[in-house]
Amino acid sequence: MASRLEINFIRLLSRCESIASEKREETEWRLEKFVGALQEMLVALRKSQSKPTPEVLTEYTRKVEFLKGLLEAEKLSSPTEKALANQFLAPGRTPTIANERMPASKTVHMQTKARCTGEMRDELLGTGLAGKGTSETDLRNRRGIPLDERQSAAELEAVLQHHHNLQEKLAEDMLNLARNLKNNTLAAQNIIKQDNQTLGQSMRQADLNFEKLKTESERLEQHTKKSVNWLLWLMLILVSFTFISMILFIRIFPRLR
């Protein structure tokens, strides 16, 4: 059950993501104040006795840092710097509220990237804010753009696409590495399990052999006792027979005088 502090934090975070997704004026101050309040509430959540799990706290921190980085990127003067700063932002991975199909921070990130790309294109093409009309004169001016500027725009788009491809390739490589690590871990667990089974069988076989050896030792001890008893009786019989024979010999053949 979420605490009151966590519920308020989630509400404020959802509100901040909603404001960030809208087009704001330069004089807009609410988002910056709200993000500051989110940071204070996040610190209080970490110190709270009924704090959420470490995974949830990590996700909250990720979303707050994303909003903070978004504000810092918007303060940059050059559209190119804004686009590069947005490339390094990491949006949240899970929805903030239950009715979100896609995490709001990801939507904000895509909108911001598209807006920065449009601003860079306008800057390179020389249109600016005053050149956004749809009149015939503007269209003619755009058709008359020098070849160097069009090449620069194409090169910039190629660079952005290259960075995007690199990020996708890096994410795919990390996914493959995690998959290989998981497979190796499972293989090692299977090997250890087989070794434990073999060791258990060896120990059971050793115990069985010990029991057999103990039984055979007892049988050998009994057999040895029986042999000693027969030998003792045989010696007694021989000694008695010798004694009787001597007496008879003396009786039959008296001593010569």
PAZA-124978 format. One line per 3 residues: number of its first residue (from 1); for each residue y, z, x of N, C-alpha, C, O. Coordinates in steps of 0.1 Angstrom, whole numbers, m for minus. Each point is the difference from the previous one (the first is absolute). Layout:
! residues N
NUM	Y/Z/X/Y/Z/X/Y/Z/X/Y/Z/X | ...
END
This chain:
! residues 257
1	m12/0/8/12/0/m8/12/0/9/2/9/8 | 8/m19/m10/11/m1/8/10/11/m3/1/4/m12 | 6/1/22/10/11/m2/13/m6/m6/2/m13/m1
4	7/22/m3/12/m5/m6/9/m7/10/6/m10/m3 | m7/14/16/8/m6/11/m6/m14/2/8/m9/2 | m21/7/m2/m5/m13/2/3/m10/m11/2/m11/2
7	m2/16/m15/3/m8/m11/15/m5/1/3/m12/m3 | 6/21/7/14/m4/1/1/m10/12/8/m9/m1 | m15/11/11/0/m9/12/m4/m14/m5/6/m10/4
10	m17/9/m11/m5/m13/m5/10/m7/m9/2/m12/1 | 4/20/m10/10/m6/m9/12/m5/8/5/m12/m2 | 0/19/12/11/m4/8/m4/m12/8/8/m9/2
13	m20/9/4/m5/m11/8/m1/m13/m8/4/m11/4 | m9/12/m17/0/m11/m9/13/m6/m3/3/m12/m1 | 7/22/m1/14/m4/m3/6/m8/12/7/m10/m2
16	m10/15/14/6/m6/12/m6/m14/2/7/m10/3 | m20/8/m6/m6/m13/1/6/m10/m10/1/m12/2 | 2/18/m14/5/m9/m11/15/m4/4/3/m12/m2
19	4/21/8/14/m4/5/m1/m10/11/8/m9/0 | m17/11/9/m1/m9/12/m4/m14/m5/3/m10/7 | m10/9/m18/m5/m13/m4/12/m8/m7/m1/m12/m2
22	11/19/m2/12/m6/m6/10/m5/10/0/5/11 | 8/m14/m15/11/m5/8/11/10/0/6/3/m11 | m2/2/22/10/11/1/13/m5/6/0/m9/8
25	10/16/m11/13/m3/6/1/8/13/m7/9/3 | 17/m13/5/2/7/13/5/14/m2/m2/9/8 | 8/m6/m20/5/13/m2/m11/9/m6/3/12/m4
28	m15/m17/2/m10/8/m6/m4/12/9/m4/m3/12 | 5/15/m17/m3/12/9/m12/8/m5/m5/8/7 | 0/m11/m19/m11/8/m6/m13/0/9/m6/10/2
31	3/m22/2/m13/m2/7/m1/9/13/m10/6/3 | 21/m7/4/1/8/13/m1/15/m3/m7/7/7 | 14/m3/m17/m1/15/m3/m14/3/m5/m5/11/3
34	m1/m19/m12/m13/3/m5/m10/0/11/m9/8/0 | 10/m17/10/m10/0/11/2/12/9/m10/6/4 | 22/m1/m2/2/13/7/m7/11/m8/m6/9/6
37	8/m9/m19/m7/11/m8/m15/m1/1/m7/10/0 | 2/m23/0/m15/m2/2/m5/6/13/m10/6/0 | 18/m7/11/m4/5/13/m1/15/m1/m9/6/6
40	19/0/m12/0/15/m2/m12/5/m8/m6/10/3 | 4/m17/m14/m12/4/m9/m13/m3/8/m9/8/m3 | 8/m18/11/m12/m2/8/m3/11/9/m11/4/2
43	22/1/5/m2/11/9/m4/13/m8/m9/7/5 | 14/m5/m17/m4/11/m8/m14/m1/m5/m8/10/m1 | 3/m23/m2/m13/m2/m4/m10/4/11/m11/6/m2
46	14/m10/15/m8/3/11/m2/15/2/m10/5/5 | 21/3/m8/m1/14/2/m5/8/m13/m3/12/1 | 1/m19/m12/m4/6/m12/m15/4/1/m8/m6/7
49	5/17/m14/m14/5/0/m9/m10/m9/m12/m2/4 | 18/m4/m14/m8/m9/m8/3/m15/4/2/m8/m9 | m2/6/22/4/m13/5/m12/m10/m3/m11/4/m1
52	14/m17/0/m10/m10/m2/m9/m2/12/2/7/10 | m12/m16/m11/m9/m2/11/8/m7/11/10/m6/m2 | m16/6/14/7/m7/12/2/m15/m3/10/m6/4
55	m20/0/m10/1/m15/m3/12/m2/m9/7/m10/2 | m5/18/m13/11/m2/m9/13/3/7/10/m8/m2 | m9/18/10/12/3/8/3/m12/9/12/m3/2
58	m22/m3/4/3/m11/9/6/m12/m8/9/m7/5 | m15/5/m17/6/m11/m8/14/3/m4/8/m10/m1 | m5/22/m3/14/4/m4/9/m3/12/11/m5/m2
61	m15/10/14/8/m2/12/2/m15/2/12/m4/4 | m22/m4/m5/1/m14/2/11/m7/m9/8/m8/4 | m8/12/m17/9/m5/m10/14/4/3/10/m8/m1
64	m8/21/5/14/5/3/5/m7/12/12/m4/0 | m20/3/10/4/m7/13/3/m15/m3/10/m5/6 | m17/m1/m15/3/m14/m4/14/m1/m6/8/m9/3
67	m5/18/m13/13/0/m6/11/3/10/11/m6/m1 | m13/15/10/10/3/10/2/m12/9/12/m3/3 | m23/m3/1/2/m12/9/7/m12/m8/7/m8/6
70	m10/8/m19/7/m11/m8/15/2/0/8/m9/1 | m4/22/m3/14/3/0/7/m3/14/11/m6/1 | m18/9/10/5/m3/13/1/m15/3/9/m4/6
73	m19/m3/m11/0/m15/1/12/m6/m7/6/m10/4 | m3/15/m16/11/m5/m8/14/2/7/9/m7/m3 | m9/17/11/13/3/7/3/m9/12/11/m1/5
76	m21/m7/m1/2/m10/11/9/m11/m5/0/m4/m12 | 7/m1/21/10/m11/m3/m6/m14/m1/4/m8/m8 | m13/5/17/m5/m13/1/m13/m2/m9/m8/9/0
79	8/m20/m8/m12/m2/m8/m13/m1/9/m11/3/m5 | 12/m9/17/m11/m1/9/m6/14/3/m12/2/0 | 22/7/4/m4/14/3/m7/7/m12/m10/7/1
82	16/m10/m13/m6/6/m12/m15/m5/m2/m9/7/m3 | 7/m21/5/m13/m5/m2/m10/5/10/m11/4/m3 | 15/m2/16/m9/5/10/m3/15/m3/m11/5/2
85	22/2/m6/m3/15/m4/m10/1/m11/m8/9/0 | 10/m18/m10/m9/1/m12/m15/m4/4/m9/4/m7 | 8/m12/17/m14/m4/5/m8/12/4/m12/0/m1
88	20/10/7/m7/12/5/m2/11/m10/m5/11/3 | 10/m13/m15/m1/11/m10/m15/0/m6/m6/m11/m1 | 1/23/m1/m13/1/m6/1/7/m14/2/12/m1
91	m4/m20/m9/0/5/m14/m12/9/m3/m10/0/8 | 11/7/m19/m12/8/m4/m12/m8/m5/2/m12/m3 | m13/18/4/m13/m7/m3/m5/3/m14/m8/m8/m6
94	13/18/m1/m5/4/m13/12/1/m10/11/3/5 | m14/m5/m18/11/1/m9/5/14/m1/m7/10/1 | 20/m9/m4/7/13/m1/m4/6/m14/m3/12/m1
97	4/m20/m9/m3/5/m14/m12/m8/m5/m4/m10/6 | m3/15/m17/m12/m6/m4/1/m14/m6/m9/m7/1 | 20/4/m7/1/m13/m7/5/m11/9/3/m11/m5
100	m3/13/18/3/m11/10/m12/m7/3/m10/5/5 | 10/m18/m7/m11/m9/5/0/m2/15/m10/0/6 | 22/m1/m1/2/m2/14/10/10/5/10/3/m7
103	m12/3/19/9/10/5/15/m5/0/2/m11/5 | 7/19/m10/14/m4/m2/6/m3/14/8/m8/2 | m12/16/8/5/m2/14/m3/m14/5/8/m6/7
106	m20/1/m10/m4/m13/4/9/m11/m6/4/m9/6 | m2/11/m19/9/m9/m8/14/0/6/6/m11/2 | m1/23/1/13/1/7/1/m7/13/9/m7/4
109	m20/9/4/m1/m6/13/0/m16/m1/7/m6/8 | m14/1/m17/0/m15/m2/13/m5/m5/5/m10/5 | 2/17/m14/13/m4/m5/10/0/12/8/m9/1
112	m9/20/7/10/1/11/m2/m11/10/9/m5/5 | m22/2/m2/m3/m10/10/5/m14/m5/6/m8/7 | m8/6/m20/5/m13/m6/15/m1/0/6/m10/3
115	1/22/m6/14/0/0/6/m2/14/10/m8/2 | m16/14/8/4/m1/14/m2/m15/5/8/m5/7 | m19/0/m11/m3/m14/4/10/m10/m6/5/m9/7
118	m1/12/m20/10/m8/m6/14/1/7/7/m10/1 | m4/22/2/13/3/7/0/m7/14/10/m6/4 | m21/6/3/m1/m7/13/2/m15/m2/6/m7/8
121	m13/2/m18/1/m15/m3/14/m4/m3/5/m10/4 | 2/19/m13/14/m3/m3/9/0/12/9/m8/1 | m12/18/8/8/1/12/m2/m12/9/10/m5/5
124	m22/1/m4/m2/m11/9/5/m13/m6/5/m9/7 | m6/7/m20/4/m12/m6/15/0/m3/6/m10/m3 | 1/22/6/14/0/m1/5/1/m14/12/m3/m3
127	m20/7/m7/5/1/m14/7/13/m3/10/0/m5 | m16/11/9/5/13/m3/1/3/m15/m7/m6/m8 | 14/17/5/1/4/m14/8/m10/m8/m2/m1/m12
130	12/m6/18/9/m9/m7/m7/m13/m3/5/m9/m7 | m16/6/13/m7/m13/m1/m12/0/m9/m9/m7/2 | 8/16/m12/m11/2/m8/1/m7/m14/m8/1/m8
133	19/m9/7/2/m7/m13/m10/m12/m1/m6/m3/10 | 6/m3/m22/m9/m11/m2/7/m13/m3/m5/m9/m6 | 18/9/11/8/m12/m2/m5/m12/9/m8/2/9
136	13/m14/m12/m4/m11/7/5/0/14/m6/m5/10 | 18/11/m8/6/1/13/m9/9/10/m1/m4/11 | m4/15/m17/m9/8/8/m12/m7/4/m5/2/12
139	m1/m10/m21/m12/m7/3/3/m10/11/m9/m3/9 | 20/m4/m10/3/m10/11/2/7/13/m4/m5/11 | 11/17/m11/2/7/13/m13/4/6/m2/m1/12
142	m8/5/m21/m13/4/6/m8/m12/5/m7/1/10 | 9/m12/m16/m7/m12/5/7/m5/13/m7/m6/9 | 19/10/m7/7/m4/13/m1/10/11/8/0/9
145	m18/9/m10/m2/10/11/m4/m7/13/m8/m9/m1 | 14/13/12/m4/m6/13/m15/2/2/m6/10/m5 | 1/m19/13/m15/1/3/m3/12/8/m11/6/m1
148	20/m1/10/m3/12/9/m2/12/m9/m9/8/3 | 17/m6/m14/m1/11/m8/m13/0/m8/m7/10/m2 | 3/m22/m3/m12/m1/m7/m12/3/9/m10/6/m4
151	11/m11/16/m11/4/10/m1/15/3/m11/5/1 | 23/1/0/0/14/2/m6/8/m11/m8/9/1 | 11/m14/m14/m6/7/m11/m15/m2/m1/m7/9/m3
154	3/m21/7/m15/m3/0/m6/8/11/m11/6/m2 | 17/m4/14/m6/8/11/0/15/m5/m10/7/4 | 20/m2/m11/0/13/m4/m11/3/m10/m7/10/1
157	5/m19/m10/m11/1/m10/m14/m1/7/m9/8/m3 | 9/m16/14/m13/m1/7/m3/13/7/m11/5/1 | 22/1/5/m2/13/7/m4/11/m10/m9/8/3
160	16/m7/m15/m4/9/m9/m15/m2/m5/m7/10/m2 | 4/m22/0/m14/m3/m4/m10/4/11/m11/5/m3 | 15/m8/15/m9/4/12/m2/15/0/m11/5/2
163	22/3/m4/m1/14/0/m9/5/m12/m8/9/2 | 10/m16/m13/m9/4/m11/m14/m3/2/m9/8/m3 | 6/m19/10/m14/m4/3/m6/10/10/m11/4/m1
166	20/0/11/m5/10/10/m3/13/m7/m10/7/4 | 18/m2/m14/m3/12/m7/m13/m1/m8/m8/9/0 | 6/m20/m6/m12/m2/m8/m12/0/10/m11/6/m3
169	12/m13/14/m11/0/10/m3/13/5/m11/4/2 | 22/4/1/m2/14/5/m7/8/m10/m9/8/3 | 14/m9/m16/m7/8/m10/m15/m4/m2/m8/9/m2
172	6/m22/3/m14/m4/m1/m9/5/12/m11/4/m2 | 17/m5/14/m7/5/12/m3/15/m1/m10/5/3 | 20/3/m8/m2/14/m2/m11/3/m11/m8/9/2
175	8/m18/m12/m10/2/m10/m14/m3/5/m10/7/m2 | 9/m18/11/m13/m3/6/m4/11/10/m12/4/1 | 22/2/6/m3/10/9/m5/13/m7/m10/6/4
178	16/m3/m15/m4/11/m8/m14/m2/m6/m9/9/m1 | 6/m22/m3/m13/m3/m6/m11/1/11/m11/5/m2 | 15/m10/14/m10/1/11/m3/14/4/m11/4/3
181	22/4/m3/m2/14/4/m8/7/m11/m9/9/4 | 10/m12/m16/m8/6/m11/m14/m4/2/m9/8/m2 | 6/m21/5/m13/m5/2/m7/7/12/m12/4/m1
184	20/m3/12/m6/7/12/m3/15/m3/m10/5/5 | 19/1/m13/m2/14/m3/m13/1/m9/m8/10/2 | 6/m19/m11/m12/1/m9/m12/m3/9/m11/7/m2
187	12/m17/11/m12/m2/9/m3/12/8/m12/3/2 | 22/3/4/m2/12/8/m6/11/m8/m9/8/4 | 13/m6/m17/m6/10/m9/m14/m3/m2/m9/9/m1
190	5/m22/m2/m14/m3/m2/m8/3/12/m11/5/m1 | 16/m9/13/m7/3/12/m3/15/2/m11/4/4 | 22/4/m6/m1/14/2/m10/6/m11/m8/9/3
193	8/m15/m15/m9/5/m10/m15/m4/4/m9/9/m2 | 7/m21/7/m13/m3/5/m5/8/11/m12/5/1 | 21/m2/8/m3/9/12/m4/14/m5/m9/6/5
196	17/m1/m15/m4/13/m6/m13/0/m6/m8/10/1 | 5/m21/m9/m13/m1/m6/m12/0/11/m10/7/m2 | 13/m15/12/m10/m1/11/m2/14/7/m11/4/3
199	22/3/m1/0/13/6/m8/10/m9/m8/8/5 | 11/m9/m18/m7/9/m9/m15/m3/0/m8/10/0 | 4/m23/0/m14/m3/1/m7/5/13/m11/5/0
202	19/m6/11/m6/5/13/m2/15/m1/m9/5/6 | 19/2/m12/m1/14/0/m12/4/m9/m7/10/3 | 6/m17/m14/m12/3/m9/m13/m2/7/m10/7/m1
205	9/m19/8/m12/m3/8/m2/11/11/m12/3/2 | 22/1/4/m1/11/11/m5/13/m7/m9/6/6 | 14/m3/m17/m5/12/m7/m15/m1/m4/m8/9/1
208	4/m21/m6/m14/m3/m3/m9/1/12/m11/6/m1 | 16/m12/12/m8/1/12/m1/14/5/m11/4/6 | 21/4/m7/0/14/4/m10/8/m8/m8/8/5
211	7/m11/m19/m9/7/m8/m15/m4/4/m8/9/0 | 6/m22/3/m13/m4/4/m4/6/13/m11/4/2 | 20/m3/7/m2/6/13/m4/15/m1/m8/5/7
214	15/1/m16/m2/14/m3/m14/2/m6/m7/10/4 | 3/m18/m13/m13/1/m6/m11/m3/10/m10/8/1 | 12/m18/8/m11/m3/10/0/11/10/m11/3/5
217	22/3/m2/0/12/10/m8/11/m6/m8/7/7 | 10/m4/m20/m8/11/m6/m15/m3/0/m8/9/2 | 5/m22/m5/m14/m4/0/m6/2/14/m12/4/2
220	19/m9/8/m4/1/14/m2/15/4/m10/3/7 | 19/6/m12/m1/14/4/m13/6/m7/m7/8/6 | 5/m12/m18/m12/5/m7/m13/m5/7/m10/7/2
223	10/m20/2/m11/m5/7/m3/7/14/m11/2/4 | 22/1/2/m1/7/13/m6/14/m2/m8/4/8 | 12/2/m18/m5/14/m3/m15/m1/m3/m8/8/5
226	4/m18/m13/m14/m2/m3/m8/m2/13/m11/5/1 | 16/m14/8/m8/m2/12/m1/12/9/m11/2/6 | 21/6/m6/0/12/8/m11/10/m6/m7/7/8
229	7/m6/m21/m10/9/m7/m14/m5/3/m9/9/3 | 5/m21/m3/m13/m5/3/m4/3/14/m11/3/3 | 21/m6/6/m3/3/14/m3/15/3/m9/3/8
232	17/5/m15/m2/15/2/m14/4/m5/m7/8/7 | 3/m13/m18/m14/3/m6/m11/m5/10/m10/7/2 | 12/m19/3/m10/m6/9/m1/9/13/m11/2/4
235	22/3/1/m1/8/12/m6/13/m3/m8/5/8 | 10/1/m20/m6/12/m3/m15/m1/m2/m8/8/5 | 4/m20/m11/m15/m2/m1/m6/m2/14/m11/6/2
238	17/m13/7/m5/m2/13/m1/13/8/m10/3/6 | 20/5/m7/0/13/7/m11/9/m6/m8/7/7 | 6/m7/m20/m10/9/m7/m14/m5/4/m9/7/3
241	7/m21/m3/m13/m5/4/m3/3/15/m12/3/3 | 21/m3/5/m2/3/14/m4/15/2/m9/3/7 | 16/5/m14/m3/14/0/m14/4/m4/m7/7/6
244	3/m14/m18/m13/3/m5/m11/m6/9/m10/6/2 | 13/m17/4/m9/m6/10/m3/9/12/m11/1/4 | 22/5/1/m1/8/11/m9/13/m3/m8/4/8
247	10/1/m20/m8/12/m4/m14/m4/m1/m9/8/4 | 6/m19/m10/m14/m4/m2/m6/m3/14/m12/4/2 | 19/m10/7/m5/m3/13/m4/13/7/m10/0/7
250	19/10/m8/m3/13/7/m12/6/m6/m8/6/7 | 6/m7/m20/m11/6/m7/m14/m7/4/m10/7/2 | 12/m20/m2/m13/m7/3/m4/1/15/m11/2/3
253	21/m3/6/m3/1/14/6/13/5/12/0/4 | m20/11/m4/5/13/5/3/m1/15/m4/m10/7 | 11/20/m2/4/0/14/m12/3/9/m7/10/m3
256	5/m17/13/m10/2/9/3/13/8/11/3/4 | m23/4/m2/1/13/7/m5/m2/14/0/9/8
END
